[in-house]
Amino acid sequence: MRKASEKQLPAPTFVAEFADGTTTRMSVFTSLETLDWKRGERLSILAYQSRFQTHEVPPAIISAWFEQDGKVLAQRNGKSVP
């Protein structure tokens, strides 16, 4: 159980850049020790589809990273997140 004096950090933010230049950003509930790349990618795809009101598969994710408080926690470039 968390003590009242302990500060809870917000969930990390997943940032995805798609091949067409679109960027999505959203908080992802995940462990900081084991970042959930698949969840971040799924949420990014849904955000893309929602933004453009489509059910079509969006372009590939060419770069993705998790960040928290302005610090990059982990990054993947040049390919879709596996």
KELUMMI-499128 format. One record per atom (N, C-alpha, C, O): x, y negated, z negated; residue in three letters. Coordinates in pm, whole numbers, plus 50000, padded with zeros to 5 digits. Each point is the difference from the previous one (the first is absolute). Layout:
XYZAla ...
//
This chain:
500845011850000Met 499164988250000Met 500894987650000Met 501024999649931Met 498594990450144Arg 500774987750015Arg 499744990849880Arg 498864998449956Arg 502224995649993Lys 499884990549891Lys 499494986750054Lys 500254996750116Lys 499044995849804Ala 499434987250043Ala 501094990350043Ala 499764991350084Ala 501455009949860Ser 501074990750032Ser 500715003250132Ser 500734991650052Ser 499065020650004Glu 500665003850125Glu 499314993450118Glu 498775000350011Glu 502024993750077Lys 499464993650119Lys 499825010450110Lys 500935007450032Lys 497884993150026Gln 499745009150110Gln 500264992850131Gln 499394989750028Gln 501525015850053Leu 500304994250130Leu 498905003650099Leu 499415010749990Leu 500324980450104Pro 499025003550103Pro 500535011350087Pro 501205002650005Pro 497885004150063Ala 500405010850091Ala 500904994450109Ala 499854988350037Ala 501085019650014Pro 500854995150109Pro 499174997250125Pro 498925005650019Pro 501604985750064Thr 499364996450126Thr 500645007750114Thr 501225000550012Thr 497945005550073Phe 500475007050119Phe 499824990450117Phe 498914994850022Phe 502165003050052Val 499984991250117Val 500315008550122Val 500995007350002Val 498164991550100Ala 500205007650124Ala 499994990450118Ala 499124991450010Ala 501855010250079Glu 500054992350124Glu 499705009650115Glu 500675010250017Glu 498304986450061Phe 499595008450112Phe 500714995450127Phe 500494988850008Phe 499555019950091Ala 500714997350126Ala 499464987850074Ala 500724993850078Ala 498015002549897Asp 499424988350068Asp 500254987049925Asp 499504989550039Asp 501295011149852Gly 500334988149923Gly 499104997449880Gly 500274990849923Gly 498685017050060Thr 499104998549886Thr 500695005049874Thr 500695010250001Thr 499124982549889Thr 500535004049870Thr 498845001549902Thr 499114991549995Thr 500915019349928Thr 499025001849893Thr 500745000849868Thr 501145004749993Thr 498214990549902Arg 500565000349864Arg 498895003849904Arg 498904994550006Arg 501385014849905Met 499025003249898Met 500665006949881Met 501025006750013Met 498374991549871Ser 500475007049881Ser 499635014650013Ser 498925003450049Ser 502005005249908Val 499785014450008Val 500255005949863Val 501074998249942Val 497935008950006Phe 500175006749872Phe 500925011850021Phe 499645009850066Phe 501574989249878Thr 501015010550017Thr 501024999149888Thr 500154989649936Thr 500535021250040Ser 501085000349903Ser 501204992550058Ser 500295001450119Ser 500404990949800Leu 501204993250048Leu 501155009850022Leu 500914997150078Leu 499065014349855Glu 501045010050017Glu 499805008150128Glu 500985004050063Glu 497784998349976Thr 499695007750121Thr 498984991950080Thr 498795002049985Thr 501694989150099Leu 499114991450079Leu 499195008450098Leu 500545009150063Leu 498184988049948Asp 499095007850085Asp 499924993850139Asp 499114991950028Asp 501835011850059Trp 500084994650135Trp 498775003550082Trp 499504991650075Trp 500005020649911Lys 498835004150077Lys 498774991749964Lys 499244996150089Lys 500565001349784Arg 498874991749957Arg 500144985950058Arg 499034994450050Arg 502175000049943Gly 500244986750054Gly 499704999450149Gly 499384990550047Gly 501065019750026Glu 499755000450144Glu 498505001350029Glu 499474993050086Glu 499855015949843Arg 498555001850022Arg 499254987049974Arg 499134996250078Arg 501214997049812Leu 499324987449969Leu 500324989350104Leu 499134991950033Leu 502085007950018Ser 500374990350103Ser 499225002450128Ser 499544990450064Ser 500315022149974Ile 499235003250121Ile 498554995849982Ile 499404994250091Ile 500025008549793Leu 498624995849974Leu 499874984949999Leu 499024994650050Leu 501974998449894Ala 499974985349999Ala 500084994750142Ala 499304990450034Ala 501535015650048Tyr 500124995950141Tyr 498675001950071Tyr 499524991050069Tyr 499875020749914Gln 498725002850065Gln 498914990649951Gln 499154995750079Gln 500865001149794Ser 499024990849944Ser 500184985950057Ser 499034993350036Ser 502225002449972Arg 500304986550051Arg 499514998350143Arg 499444989650035Arg 500775020850048Phe 499634999050141Phe 498665006850031Phe 499615001350116Phe 499705003149779Gln 498685006450012Gln 499995010850108Gln 499224999550095Gln 501685010149888Thr 500135010950096Thr 500235013149924Thr 500445000149885Thr 499265010950181His 500305013249944His 501115006750079His 500355011549975His 500214981250122Glu 501095005450081Glu 501295000949917Glu 500184992649903Glu 500685016350137Val 501295001549932Val 500844987450029Val 500164996250116Val 500374997549780Pro 500804987850022Pro 501385003550058Pro 500385011750005Pro 500374978050039Pro 501375002450047Pro 500865006049887Pro 499604999849883Pro 501545005350152Ala 500925006049902Ala 500464989749897Ala 500124988150030Ala 500145016749850Ile 500634991749897Ile 501505000550028Ile 500615010749998Ile 499984977750027Ile 501424999750035Ile 500894996949880Ile 501205002850003Ile 498224991449891Ser 500754997149880Ser 499034999849882Ser 498884995050012Ser 501565010449876Ala 499155000249881Ala 500874999349876Ala 501125005249998Ala 498354988449897Trp 500734999549874Trp 499054997749884Trp 498884995050016Trp 501615008849866Phe 499324996949875Phe 500764988549935Phe 501234999950001Phe 498044990649943Glu 500644989149928Glu 499224997249872Glu 498825003349988Glu 501874990449917Gln 499374996149875Gln 500764988049945Gln 501225000249990Gln 498044989549976Asp 500594987649949Asp 501104994550092Asp 501034995349952Asp 498745005450180Gly 500964994650096Gly 501215008750026Gly 500884996150076Gly 499185015649863Lys 501145009250017Lys 499565012250081Lys 498985006249969Lys 501784997150135Val 499715011950080Val 500435012349921Val 501165001249960Val 497895007950018Leu 500295012249924Leu 500555011050091Leu 500915007449961Leu 498544993650159Ala 500455009950099Ala 499484995750135Ala 498974993550011Ala 501775010450096Gln 499634995750134Gln 500245011150100Gln 500945007949986Gln 498214992750116Arg 500175009150112Arg 499824992050127Arg 499014992850015Arg 501935008350078Asn 499974992150124Asn 500025009050122Asn 500435011549994Asn 499094982850116Gly 500185006250130Gly 499175012150031Gly 500205006350104Gly 498874997349810Lys 499165011650028Lys 498754999649915Lys 499914992449903Lys 499145015650133Ser 498805001449919Ser 500385006949869Ser 500915008249995Ser 498384988349900Val 500245006649871Val 499545014350013Val 498875002450042Val 501985007549923Pro 499605014150014Pro 498895003849903Pro 499565011549999Pro 
//
